[in-house]
Amino acid sequence: MMATVLIHELGTGTAADPNGEFILKNLNPGNYHLHVSHLGYKSLTETVSIQNKDVKLNWQMEPSAITLQSLTIEANPFKNGPVEQSQTIDVIDRDFIEKNNSGTFSNALEKLPGISTINTGVGISKPVIRGMSSNRIQVNDRGIKQEGQQWGADHGLEIDPFDVDRVEIVKGPASLIYGSDGMSGVINISPAPIPNDGVIRGHLINSYQTNNNMRSHSAMVEGNENGFIYKGRLTFQDYQDYRVPADEFTYAGYVLPVYENRLKNTAGKERHFSLMTGIRKKWGKSTITVSRFGQQAGIFTGAVGIPNSYNLQHNGDYGNIELPNQDNSHLKVISNTTIQLNQNWLEIDLGYQRNEREEHSLPHAHGISSSEQGDLALGLYLNTYTANLRFNHHINNKEQAIIGFQSSLMDNQFGGFEFLLPQFQSKSAGFFYFHEYRLKDNFILNAGLRVDVAKHQIDAHSQPTYNNGEATGNEVLRNPDIDRNYANLSGATGFSWIINEKSNFKLNLGSSYRAPSPIELASNGIHHGNFRHELGDSNFNSERSFQGDLNFTYSKKNLLIGFSPYFAYYLDYIYLSPTAIFSTLAGAGTLWEYRQNNAIFSGGELKIHWAILPKLQTSIAAEYVYSQNLDTSLPLPLTPPASVLMGLEWDLPYNNQWLPASNMFIEYRQVAAQNRVDRNERVTEGYGLLEAGVGLEFSMARQLFKFRISGKNLLNSYYFNHMSRYRLLNLPEQGRNINISLKIPIQIKNQ
């Protein structure tokens, strides 16, 4: 394997020859950021100034026995490496996603310290960063913020797990650059580097998971013909009811069976596609991407009302998706343009999104005899228009700045015989300035300011009332007209001190704000995916946070240690909390209220990688989150418990044509009990999980194959996930699961 050299601004690059030599042609005069990586060496990030003549570059890469994810930061403000950034950043690539694929993109991120997930069964999950999720985490896909009703705990992230090439996770306050929803962190999903001119390539991926018979198939092809670039992908996933290590569970005082250890109606299917086309020229690049995420997922039968033994019996088809279920689709059209302007760069990102979420259920389960809308209980239809501009200004060799503008328009409609969220229109705009100054070669300062404005226009809604399933002709007001305007100022500053070639210390301080979302202001109805009645408050103020983040990294040839403590103080923090009241709405379960209090979050992450031998390394990743409601002196609800992940990995290269390389790993995760809970929230016992896997690369008839087999929860442990939606029903998590995958890279045309 040779060293690779990537030009950040153009998204393209090349590979060095066996002597380490490479050539980059047809570059306009200007400043470029080059990222150099090679297996067994520390990655390099270099800034190069190109004039109207050839430039010869000489770099010496430092050997490293630590096998980590690529350290190329592709979406950071100044295109430099992670050492220069004052924030805590983790980077993962396609190999990491494929190795840890569990059916959803969010679940693959759980191996990183400080990252957990909220799950609804096995097909729906969303990320949690340092104890926060939903509207406090911003997910950017190709520079555009993902808008998919992310406030819902059962609303998974609409991302094809096979269509992810590179991910940067920014932990801590990131509102300044990315927007007000980045209070706890940002997940940036970036496309793969553009193939070299004349290259056409692709791959096929097939995988199977034993627990729920999940079958996944994904095919990709991409190419570059004289600067015309393209990429297409098609993905299919089907899965059946999943198995748990239990034959009964207790809910609302009833002991109910789990027939054949399968949770009824947890099957699902997914159909995704994406198509990108564009041009790459000397002046920059421009692409347009069209993608659609499609998912139909069953909701456990007990989500509506009180389940009985009869309803929990299987009909013999474990892949059948019955009522209730979710039918979700997410269409995105994204345009990305990067233009070189002498020593500077202009980035323009435009996007349109159409998110459709439908919950289907039988009307009589909601106290209604019949409905003109059939079994559509709730439909949410969100259109989002986004425009982002960033001007990257190279001032001199010590200073650079970014001037940015971001805007969005959201329009939400709803349908169905139930009500949760009214029609609304939201407008927002933000302007920011960010400046970096290299005081010394080893000391980099940064600071910035941001101004945000937002407007919510929410329509009033009255819901018909029913008596014994029949309409009474009367209506009850669920929410009034709401018209709210918000404006605020945010700021951040930080530094990165490269103490020596082995040590790096970072500090980042910030104050940010977030306007309450329409769901927090106006919700008043049943959310069956969460098994509860959710109630908002139209009088909420904006949130204001004051955050501090430290990071210390020590790295040498065979050892890496990273420690990242943090603290955040919130004024008027908005959260959803359980009450002890059962809702009067039919089949609603308990009442959960959005509340607003002052709060603090603190904690930290620790990661250690130690190469015991050149190809044998061990790792430890630990995390802890502490939350406290300062008004009630109680913890905030749904705070993830402390955990530690310990692993041992062995890379064994072979130098023959049949078995080029192999990889083996074993991991054990210990999760502590979560006894710090809010009033009316259940405690959760601790547990341990064992995972192991083997990966092989081999060739047959000059064709490379990548085979991987891994197992999760190998001891078939019975445990509860504190962050799972099914925890509310006292349902245990998925049992033993073996994942088998085969990837076939295809080189259709070389240079």
C-alpha positions in Angstrom: 0.0 0.0 0.0 1.4 3.4 -1.1 1.0 6.8 0.5 -2.0 8.9 -0.7 -2.0 12.6 -1.2 -5.3 14.5 -1.1 -6.0 18.1 -2.2 -8.6 19.3 0.2 -10.1 22.1 -1.9 -10.5 20.0 -5.0 -11.5 16.8 -3.4 -9.0 14.9 -5.5 -5.5 13.5 -5.2 -3.1 10.8 -6.2 -1.0 7.9 -4.8 2.7 7.9 -4.5 4.9 5.3 -6.3 7.0 2.8 -4.3 9.7 5.4 -4.0 7.3 7.9 -2.4 7.2 10.2 -5.4 4.0 11.7 -6.7 2.9 14.4 -9.2 -0.1 16.7 -9.1 -0.8 18.4 -12.4 -3.0 21.3 -13.7 -3.2 23.4 -10.5 -4.0 27.0 -10.6 -1.8 29.4 -8.6 -3.0 29.6 -5.1 -2.9 28.0 -1.6 -3.8 24.4 -1.2 -4.0 22.1 1.8 -2.6 18.6 1.2 -3.3 15.6 3.4 -0.8 12.8 3.3 -1.5 9.4 4.8 0.2 6.0 4.8 -0.4 2.9 6.8 2.2 2.6 9.6 2.9 6.3 9.6 1.4 9.4 11.2 -0.7 11.5 8.8 0.6 14.8 7.6 -1.3 18.0 6.8 0.7 20.6 4.8 -0.2 24.0 3.3 1.4 24.6 -0.1 1.5 27.8 -2.1 1.6 27.3 -5.9 2.8 29.9 -8.3 3.3 29.8 -12.1 6.1 27.3 -11.9 6.7 23.8 -10.7 7.1 23.2 -7.0 9.1 20.4 -5.4 8.0 19.1 -2.0 9.9 16.9 0.4 8.3 15.4 3.5 9.5 12.9 6.0 6.7 10.8 7.6 7.1 9.6 11.1 6.6 5.9 11.7 3.8 4.8 14.0 2.7 1.4 15.2 -0.7 2.7 16.2 -3.4 1.8 13.6 -6.0 4.6 13.9 -8.6 6.1 11.7 -7.4 8.6 9.1 -6.6 11.9 10.6 -7.7 14.0 7.6 -10.1 16.7 8.7 -12.1 17.5 5.6 -14.9 19.7 6.9 -13.0 21.8 9.4 -12.9 25.6 8.9 -9.3 26.0 7.9 -8.6 22.7 6.1 -5.7 21.9 8.5 -5.1 18.9 10.6 -6.7 17.9 14.0 -3.6 19.1 15.9 -4.2 22.8 14.9 -7.9 22.7 15.7 -8.9 23.8 19.2 -11.9 21.5 19.3 -12.0 17.8 20.0 -12.4 16.0 16.7 -12.7 12.3 15.9 -12.4 11.1 12.3 -13.6 7.8 10.8 -13.5 6.4 7.3 -15.4 3.8 5.2 -13.3 0.9 6.7 -14.4 1.9 10.2 -18.1 2.0 9.1 -18.0 -1.3 7.4 -16.2 -3.0 10.3 -18.8 -1.8 12.8 -21.9 -1.9 10.6 -24.9 -2.9 12.6 -27.6 -2.0 10.1 -27.7 1.8 10.8 -25.1 4.6 10.5 -25.6 5.8 14.0 -24.9 2.4 15.6 -21.5 2.3 13.9 -20.4 5.5 15.8 -20.8 3.9 19.2 -17.2 2.7 19.2 -16.1 6.3 19.7 -15.8 7.6 23.2 -18.5 10.2 24.0 -20.9 8.8 21.4 -23.9 6.7 22.1 -27.3 6.1 20.4 -31.0 6.2 21.1 -32.6 3.1 19.6 -36.1 1.9 18.7 -35.6 -1.7 18.0 -32.8 -2.6 15.6 -33.7 -0.5 12.5 -34.1 2.9 14.0 -31.3 4.8 15.8 -29.9 8.3 16.3 -26.6 9.6 17.7 -26.0 11.1 21.1 -22.9 13.2 21.8 -22.0 13.8 25.4 -25.5 13.1 26.6 -27.3 15.3 24.1 -29.2 14.4 20.9 -32.0 15.5 18.6 -31.9 19.3 18.1 -28.6 19.8 20.0 -26.6 17.7 17.5 -26.2 18.9 13.9 -25.7 16.3 11.2 -24.4 17.8 7.9 -24.5 15.7 4.7 -22.3 17.2 2.0 -22.4 20.6 3.8 -26.2 20.7 4.2 -27.9 20.3 7.7 -30.1 17.2 7.7 -33.7 18.1 8.6 -35.8 15.1 9.3 -38.0 15.9 12.4 -34.9 15.0 14.4 -36.7 16.0 17.7 -38.3 12.5 17.8 -36.4 9.9 19.8 -37.9 7.3 17.5 -36.9 9.3 14.4 -33.8 7.6 13.1 -31.1 9.3 11.1 -32.0 9.0 7.4 -28.6 8.1 6.2 -27.7 5.0 4.1 -24.9 3.3 6.1 -23.3 2.1 2.9 -23.2 5.6 1.4 -20.8 7.0 4.0 -17.1 7.5 3.1 -15.7 9.9 5.7 -17.1 11.3 8.9 -15.8 14.0 11.2 -17.3 14.2 14.7 -16.8 17.6 16.4 -17.4 17.3 20.1 -18.4 20.3 22.2 -19.7 23.7 21.2 -19.7 24.0 17.4 -22.6 26.4 17.0 -20.3 29.2 15.7 -19.4 27.7 12.4 -22.2 25.2 11.8 -25.3 26.7 13.3 -27.3 26.9 16.6 -28.1 23.2 16.7 -24.5 22.3 17.1 -24.5 23.0 20.9 -23.2 19.5 21.8 -21.5 18.6 18.6 -21.6 18.2 14.9 -21.4 15.1 12.6 -20.0 16.0 9.2 -20.5 13.4 6.4 -18.2 14.0 3.5 -17.9 12.4 0.1 -15.0 10.2 -0.9 -12.1 11.8 -2.9 -12.8 12.1 -6.6 -11.2 9.4 -8.6 -8.2 10.3 -10.8 -8.9 11.2 -14.4 -9.6 8.1 -16.5 -10.6 5.9 -13.6 -13.9 4.0 -13.4 -14.4 1.8 -10.3 -17.0 0.4 -7.9 -17.8 -2.3 -5.5 -20.5 -4.7 -4.4 -21.3 -5.3 -0.7 -23.4 -8.2 0.6 -24.0 -8.9 4.3 -26.2 -11.1 6.5 -27.1 -10.8 10.2 -28.3 -13.9 12.0 -30.4 -12.4 14.8 -33.1 -10.9 12.6 -32.0 -12.5 9.3 -31.0 -9.0 8.0 -30.0 -9.2 4.3 -28.1 -6.1 2.9 -27.0 -5.5 -0.6 -25.3 -2.3 -1.9 -23.7 -1.6 -5.3 -21.6 1.5 -6.2 -19.9 2.8 -9.3 -17.9 6.1 -9.7 -15.7 7.6 -12.3 -13.8 10.6 -13.7 -13.7 11.3 -17.5 -11.7 14.4 -18.3 -13.0 16.2 -15.3 -16.6 15.0 -15.6 -17.2 13.1 -12.4 -20.1 10.8 -11.3 -21.1 8.3 -8.7 -24.2 6.2 -8.1 -25.3 3.8 -5.4 -28.2 1.5 -4.8 -28.9 -0.2 -1.4 -31.5 -2.8 -0.3 -32.0 -4.0 3.3 -34.6 -6.4 4.6 -34.9 -7.8 8.1 -37.3 -9.9 10.2 -38.5 -9.7 13.8 -35.4 -9.7 16.0 -34.6 -12.1 18.8 -34.1 -11.3 22.5 -32.7 -13.5 25.3 -36.1 -13.7 27.1 -39.5 -15.4 26.8 -41.5 -12.9 28.7 -41.5 -9.3 29.9 -43.5 -7.2 32.4 -45.3 -4.0 31.4 -47.9 -2.0 33.4 -48.2 -4.9 35.9 -48.9 -7.5 33.2 -46.5 -10.5 32.6 -46.6 -10.9 28.8 -45.0 -13.6 26.6 -42.2 -13.2 24.0 -43.1 -16.0 21.6 -40.1 -17.9 20.2 -37.9 -15.1 21.7 -38.9 -12.8 18.8 -40.4 -9.4 19.3 -43.5 -9.3 17.1 -43.7 -6.7 14.4 -40.1 -5.4 14.6 -39.3 -6.4 10.9 -38.5 -3.8 8.3 -37.2 -3.0 4.8 -35.1 -0.2 3.3 -34.5 1.0 -0.2 -32.0 3.8 -0.8 -30.3 5.3 -3.8 -28.0 8.2 -4.6 -26.6 9.8 -7.8 -23.9 12.4 -8.0 -22.6 14.2 -11.1 -20.4 17.2 -11.6 -17.2 18.7 -13.0 -13.7 19.2 -11.6 -11.6 21.9 -13.3 -8.6 24.0 -12.5 -10.9 26.7 -11.0 -12.5 24.3 -8.6 -15.3 21.8 -8.7 -19.1 21.7 -8.7 -21.4 18.7 -8.1 -25.1 18.0 -7.6 -26.3 15.0 -5.6 -29.8 13.5 -5.6 -30.5 10.8 -3.0 -33.5 9.1 -1.4 -33.7 7.2 1.8 -36.7 4.9 2.1 -37.7 2.8 5.1 -40.7 0.9 6.4 -40.3 -0.4 10.0 -42.7 -2.2 12.2 -43.4 -0.8 15.7 -43.6 -3.4 18.5 -47.3 -4.3 19.0 -47.2 -3.0 22.6 -46.6 0.5 21.4 -50.4 1.2 21.2 -52.4 0.7 24.4 -51.8 -2.4 26.6 -50.7 -5.5 24.6 -52.3 -8.8 25.3 -51.0 -12.4 24.7 -53.1 -12.9 21.6 -51.7 -9.8 19.8 -48.2 -10.9 20.6 -48.5 -14.2 18.8 -46.7 -14.5 15.4 -48.6 -15.4 12.3 -45.8 -17.5 11.0 -44.1 -14.8 8.8 -41.4 -13.1 10.8 -40.7 -10.7 8.0 -44.3 -9.4 7.8 -44.7 -5.7 8.7 -48.0 -5.2 10.4 -49.7 -2.3 12.2 -48.5 -0.2 13.8 -45.5 0.8 11.6 -43.5 3.7 10.3 -43.1 4.6 6.7 -40.3 7.1 6.2 -38.7 8.7 3.2 -36.1 11.4 2.8 -35.3 13.1 -0.5 -32.3 15.3 -0.8 -31.0 17.5 -3.7 -27.7 19.0 -2.8 -25.4 21.3 -4.9 -21.8 21.9 -3.8 -19.6 24.4 -5.5 -16.0 25.3 -4.6 -14.4 28.2 -6.6 -10.8 29.4 -6.3 -10.3 33.1 -6.1 -6.6 33.8 -6.3 -5.4 32.8 -2.8 -8.9 32.4 -1.5 -11.8 29.9 -1.8 -15.6 30.4 -2.1 -17.8 27.5 -1.1 -21.5 27.5 -2.0 -23.8 24.8 -0.7 -27.5 24.7 -1.7 -30.0 22.1 -0.7 -33.7 20.9 -0.9 -35.1 18.2 1.4 -38.4 16.5 1.5 -39.0 14.4 4.7 -42.1 12.3 5.0 -42.9 10.4 8.2 -46.0 8.4 8.5 -47.2 6.3 11.5 -49.9 3.8 10.6 -52.2 2.2 13.2 -55.7 0.9 13.5 -58.2 3.7 14.4 -60.0 1.7 17.1 -56.7 1.5 19.0 -57.0 5.3 19.4 -60.6 5.4 20.5 -62.0 6.0 16.9 -64.3 3.5 15.2 -63.1 4.5 11.6 -61.3 7.3 9.8 -61.5 8.8 6.3 -57.7 8.6 6.3 -57.7 4.8 6.7 -54.9 3.6 9.0 -52.8 6.8 8.7 -52.5 7.8 12.4 -50.0 10.6 11.9 -48.2 12.0 8.9 -45.5 14.7 9.0 -44.4 16.3 5.7 -41.4 18.7 6.0 -39.9 20.7 3.1 -36.6 22.4 3.8 -34.6 24.9 1.6 -31.0 25.7 2.6 -28.4 28.1 1.3 -24.9 28.3 2.8 -21.9 30.4 1.7 -18.4 30.4 3.1 -15.5 32.6 2.0 -12.2 31.3 3.1 -9.8 34.2 3.1 -6.0 33.7 3.2 -4.7 36.8 4.8 -1.0 35.8 5.1 1.1 32.9 6.3 0.0 33.5 9.9 -3.6 34.5 9.5 -6.7 33.2 7.8 -10.4 33.9 8.2 -13.8 32.7 7.3 -16.9 34.8 6.6 -20.1 32.7 6.4 -23.8 33.0 5.8 -26.4 30.3 6.4 -30.1 30.3 5.9 -33.0 27.9 5.8 -36.8 27.8 5.3 -38.9 25.0 6.6 -42.5 24.3 5.9 -44.3 21.5 7.8 -47.7 19.9 7.0 -49.5 17.1 8.8 -52.2 14.5 8.2 -53.8 11.5 9.9 -56.5 11.0 12.4 -54.2 11.7 15.3 -52.4 15.0 16.2 -48.9 15.7 17.5 -47.3 18.7 15.7 -49.3 21.4 13.9 -48.5 23.1 10.6 -45.7 25.6 10.8 -43.2 27.6 8.9 -39.8 28.4 10.2 -37.2 30.8 8.9 -33.7 31.2 10.1 -30.5 33.0 9.1 -27.0 33.2 10.6 -23.9 35.3 9.8 -20.5 34.5 11.3 -16.9 35.5 11.2 -14.1 33.2 12.4 -10.4 34.1 12.6 -7.3 32.0 13.1 -3.9 33.4 14.0 -0.7 31.4 14.3 1.1 33.2 17.1 4.0 30.7 16.8 4.6 27.6 14.8 3.4 25.6 17.8 0.6 27.9 19.1 -2.6 28.7 17.1 -5.3 31.0 18.4 -8.8 31.3 17.0 -11.9 33.4 17.8 -15.2 34.2 16.2 -18.7 35.7 16.5 -22.1 34.7 15.1 -25.5 36.4 14.8 -28.6 34.3 14.4 -32.2 35.2 13.8 -35.2 32.9 13.6 -39.0 33.1 13.2 -41.6 30.4 13.9 -45.2 30.8 12.6 -47.3 27.9 14.0 -50.9 27.4 13.1 -53.7 26.7 15.7 -55.3 23.3 15.6 -58.5 21.9 17.0 -59.0 18.1 17.2 -62.4 16.3 16.9 -63.6 14.5 20.1 -65.0 11.0 20.2 -67.2 9.1 22.6 -67.2 5.3 22.4 -65.4 5.6 19.1 -67.9 7.9 17.5 -67.4 11.5 16.7 -69.3 13.9 19.0 -69.3 16.8 16.6 -67.3 18.9 19.0 -63.6 19.9 18.9 -61.0 20.7 21.5 -58.2 23.2 21.0 -54.9 21.4 21.0 -52.7 24.5 20.4 -53.2 28.2 19.6 -51.6 30.3 16.9 -48.0 31.0 17.8 -45.8 33.6 16.3 -42.3 33.9 17.8 -39.2 35.8 16.8 -35.7 35.2 18.1 -32.3 36.9 17.8 -29.1 36.4 19.6 -25.3 36.6 19.5 -22.8 33.7 20.0 -19.1 33.6 20.3 -16.2 31.3 20.8 -12.4 31.3 21.3 -9.7 28.7 21.7 -6.2 27.7 21.1 -4.1 24.7 20.3 -0.6 24.4 21.8 1.7 21.9 20.3 4.0 21.4 23.3 6.4 19.2 21.4 6.2 16.5 18.7 4.5 14.2 21.1 2.1 16.4 23.1 -0.8 18.7 22.2 -3.0 20.7 24.5 -6.3 22.4 23.4 -8.8 24.7 25.0 -12.1 25.8 23.5 -14.6 28.2 25.2 -17.9 29.2 23.8 -21.3 30.8 24.4 -24.1 29.7 22.2 -27.9 29.9 22.0 -30.7 27.8 20.5 -34.3 28.9 19.8 -37.0 26.5 21.0 -38.2 24.3 18.1 -41.9 24.1 17.0 -42.3 20.7 18.7 -41.1 22.1 22.0 -43.6 25.0 21.7 -46.7 23.4 20.3 -46.8 19.6 20.6 -49.8 18.1 22.3 -50.6 14.5 21.3 -49.7 10.9 21.1 -46.3 9.9 19.9 -46.7 6.1 19.5 -43.1 5.5 18.4 -42.2 6.7 21.9 -45.2 5.2 23.7 -46.3 8.4 25.3 -48.3 11.7 25.1 -45.9 14.7 24.6 -46.9 18.2 25.6 -45.0 21.4 24.7 -45.1 25.0 26.1 -45.5 28.1 23.9 -43.9 30.3 26.6 -40.4 28.9 26.3 -37.4 31.2 26.1 -34.3 30.6 24.0 -31.6 28.4 25.5 -28.2 30.0 26.4 -25.1 27.9 27.1 -21.6 28.6 28.4 -19.2 25.8 27.5 -15.6 24.8 28.1 -13.7 22.0 26.4 -10.2 20.7 27.1 -8.2 18.2 25.2 -4.8 16.7 25.9 -3.1 14.2 23.5 0.2 12.4 24.0 1.4 10.4 21.0 4.6 8.5 20.2 5.4 5.5 17.9 3.6 2.8 19.9 1.4 4.8 22.3 -1.4 7.3 22.1 -3.3 8.8 25.0 -6.1 11.3 24.7 -8.1 12.9 27.5 -11.0 15.3 26.9 -12.9 16.8 29.9 -15.7 19.3 29.4 -18.2 21.5 31.3 -21.4 23.2 30.1 -23.8 25.5 32.0 -27.3 26.0 30.4 -29.8 28.8 31.1 -33.4 27.8 30.2 -32.4 24.3 29.1 -35.4 22.6 27.3 -35.9 18.9 27.8 -38.7 16.2 27.8 -39.5 14.7 31.1 -41.8 11.9 32.3 -44.7 12.7 34.7 -46.6 10.3 37.0 -49.8 11.0 35.1 -51.4 8.7 32.5 -52.8 10.6 29.5 -56.5 10.8 29.0 -56.0 10.2 25.2 -56.8 6.7 24.1 -53.8 4.4 24.0 -51.4 7.2 24.9 -49.6 5.8 27.9 -47.9 8.3 30.3 -47.7 12.0 29.8 -44.3 13.5 29.1 -43.9 17.3 29.3 -41.3 19.6 27.8 -39.8 21.6 30.6 -37.3 24.5 30.9 -34.8 24.7 33.7 -31.2 25.8 34.3 -28.8 22.8 34.1 -25.2 21.7 33.8 -23.5 18.9 31.8 -20.0 17.8 32.5 -17.8 14.7 32.0 -15.0 13.5 29.8 -13.6 10.9 27.5 -10.4 8.9 27.7 -8.8 6.9 24.9 -5.6 4.9 25.0 -4.0 2.9 22.1 -0.9 0.9 22.8 0.9 -1.2 20.2 2.2 -4.1 22.3 3.9 -5.5 19.2 4.2 -4.0 15.7 0.9 -5.7 14.6 -0.8 -6.3 18.0 -2.4 -3.3 19.7 -4.8 -2.9 22.6 -7.2 0.0 23.2 -9.3 1.5 25.9 -12.1 4.1 25.3 -14.0 5.4 28.4 -16.7 8.0 28.8 -18.7 9.6 31.6 -21.6 12.1 31.5 -22.9 14.0 34.5 -26.1 16.1 34.2 -27.9 18.0 36.9 -31.1 20.1 36.8 -30.2 23.1 39.0 -33.8 24.0 39.7 -35.0 20.5 40.9 -31.6 19.2 42.1 -32.2 16.1 40.2 -30.4 14.6 37.2 -31.8 15.3 33.7 -33.6 12.4 32.1 -32.1 10.0 29.6 -28.5 10.6 30.5 -26.2 7.8 29.2 -24.4 5.8 31.8 -20.6 5.6 32.1 -18.9 2.9 30.0 -15.5 1.6 29.0 -14.7 -0.3 25.9 -11.5 -2.5 25.9 -10.2 -4.1 22.8 -7.3 -6.2 21.4 -6.6 -6.1 17.6 -4.1 -8.1 15.6 -3.2 -7.2 12.0 -1.4 -10.0 10.2 -0.3 -9.2 6.6 0.4 -12.0 4.2 2.6 -11.5 1.1 1.0 -14.0 -1.2 -1.6 -13.8 -3.9 -4.2 -15.9 -2.1 -4.3 -14.3 1.4 -3.0 -10.7 1.2 -4.0 -9.7 4.8 -6.1 -10.6 7.8 -7.4 -8.9 10.9 -8.7 -10.2 14.2 -10.2 -8.3 17.1 -12.0 -8.9 20.4 -13.7 -6.3 22.5 -15.5 -6.1 25.8 -17.8 -3.2 26.8 -18.7 -2.7 30.4 -21.6 -0.3 31.0 -22.3 1.0 34.5 -25.7 1.1 36.1 -27.6 4.3 35.7 -29.0 5.2 39.1 -28.9 9.0 38.6 -32.3 9.4 37.0 -35.0 12.1 36.9 -38.2 11.8 38.9 -40.5 9.1 37.4 -37.6 7.7 35.3 -36.5 4.1 35.7 -33.0 3.1 36.9 -31.1 0.7 34.6 -28.7 -2.0 35.8 -25.2 -2.3 34.4 -24.1 -4.9 31.9 -21.2 -6.3 29.9 -21.1 -7.2 26.2 -18.5 -9.3 24.3 -17.7 -8.8 20.6 -15.2 -10.4 18.3 -14.5 -10.6 14.6 -12.1 -11.7 11.8 -11.5 -9.9 8.5 -9.8 -11.5 5.5 -8.6 -10.2 2.2 -7.9 -12.7 -0.6 -7.7 -12.9 -4.3 -9.2 -15.3 -6.8 -8.7 -15.1 -10.5 -7.0 -11.7 -10.0 -10.1 -10.4 -8.2 -9.8 -9.0 -4.6 -12.4 -10.1 -2.0 -12.9 -8.6 1.5 -14.6 -11.1 3.8 -15.5 -10.2 7.4 -17.3 -12.1 10.2 -18.1 -10.6 13.6 -20.3 -11.3 16.5 -22.1 -8.9 18.9 -23.4 -9.8 22.3 -21.6 -13.2 21.9 -22.7 -14.3 25.4 -26.4 -13.6 24.6 -26.6 -11.4 27.6 -29.9 -10.2 29.0 -29.7 -6.4 29.5 -31.5 -3.1 29.2 -30.2 -0.2 27.3 -31.0 3.0 29.3 -31.2 5.0 26.0 -33.5 2.6 24.2 -37.2 3.5 23.6 -38.1 -0.1 24.3 -36.7 0.4 27.8 -40.0 2.0 28.7 -41.7 -1.3 28.0 -39.2 -3.3 30.0 -38.0 -5.0 26.8 -34.4 -6.3 26.7 -32.0 -5.6 23.9 -31.1 -7.7 20.9 -29.5 -11.1 21.7 -26.5 -12.7 20.0 -26.0 -11.5 16.5 -23.4 -12.8 13.9 -22.7 -10.5 11.0 -21.2 -11.9 7.8 -20.2 -9.6 4.9 -18.4 -9.8 1.6 -17.1 -6.8 -0.3 -15.9 -7.1 -3.9 -14.0 -4.0 -5.2 -14.3 -3.7 -9.0 -11.7 -1.8 -11.1 -13.6 -1.2 -14.4 -11.0 1.2 -16.0 -7.7 2.4 -14.8 -5.7 5.5 -15.8 
